[in-house]
Amino acid sequence: MKILGVVLILAGILGFVFGGFKFKETDKVADIGPVEINKEQTHSFPVTPIASGAILLAGIVLLVVGAKK
């Protein structure tokens, strides 16, 4: 439980710092002989400060509960 608590604390802090993450997806549109056409899209996944705070709090609770045992 301690390890999960530390991971959640780090995830909560990273959520506050970065506010989400972005990733790119490349799709093949056409492949005609030697010519290949690709389309690249950027997607974003925002993480709200409330969610980051909840993740951070859950990590702290798990760390405290793990320390009491």
GIHUBEL-V343813 format. One record per residue. N is the residue number from 1. RES is the residue in three letters. PSI is psi in degrees with one decimal (999 if undefined). OMEGA is omega in whole degrees, -180 to 180 (* if undefined). Layout:
N;RES;PSI;OMEGA + N;RES;PSI;OMEGA
This chain:
1;MET;-28.5;-180 + 2;LYS;-41.3;-179 + 3;ILE;-43.2;178 + 4;LEU;-38.4;178 + 5;GLY;-44.1;180 + 6;VAL;-40.8;179 + 7;VAL;-42.2;179 + 8;LEU;-37.4;177 + 9;ILE;-46.2;178 + 10;LEU;-40.0;179 + 11;ALA;-39.4;178 + 12;GLY;-41.6;179 + 13;ILE;-44.2;178 + 14;LEU;-33.9;176 + 15;GLY;-39.5;177 + 16;PHE;-40.8;-175 + 17;VAL;-49.0;-173 + 18;PHE;-25.6;178 + 19;GLY;12.6;179 + 20;GLY;-171.8;177 + 21;PHE;158.6;-180 + 22;LYS;148.3;175 + 23;PHE;155.8;-178 + 24;LYS;143.1;179 + 25;GLU;128.9;-180 + 26;THR;125.5;179 + 27;ASP;139.8;175 + 28;LYS;118.3;-178 + 29;VAL;-47.4;-178 + 30;ALA;147.2;176 + 31;ASP;95.1;-176 + 32;ILE;97.1;-179 + 33;GLY;-126.6;-179 + 34;PRO;-7.0;-178 + 35;VAL;127.9;179 + 36;GLU;130.9;-179 + 37;ILE;124.3;179 + 38;ASN;151.2;177 + 39;LYS;129.7;-180 + 40;GLU;127.4;179 + 41;GLN;141.5;176 + 42;THR;126.3;178 + 43;HIS;147.4;177 + 44;SER;147.7;178 + 45;PHE;97.1;-178 + 46;PRO;145.5;175 + 47;VAL;119.0;-177 + 48;THR;155.5;177 + 49;PRO;-29.6;178 + 50;ILE;-43.2;178 + 51;ALA;-40.7;179 + 52;SER;-41.6;178 + 53;GLY;-39.9;179 + 54;ALA;-40.3;178 + 55;ILE;-42.5;179 + 56;LEU;-45.1;180 + 57;LEU;-41.2;178 + 58;ALA;-39.3;178 + 59;GLY;-40.6;179 + 60;ILE;-42.3;179 + 61;VAL;-45.1;179 + 62;LEU;-37.9;179 + 63;LEU;-41.7;180 + 64;VAL;-43.1;180 + 65;VAL;-38.0;178 + 66;GLY;-30.7;-180 + 67;ALA;-27.6;-178 + 68;LYS;-24.2;-177 + 69;LYS;999;*
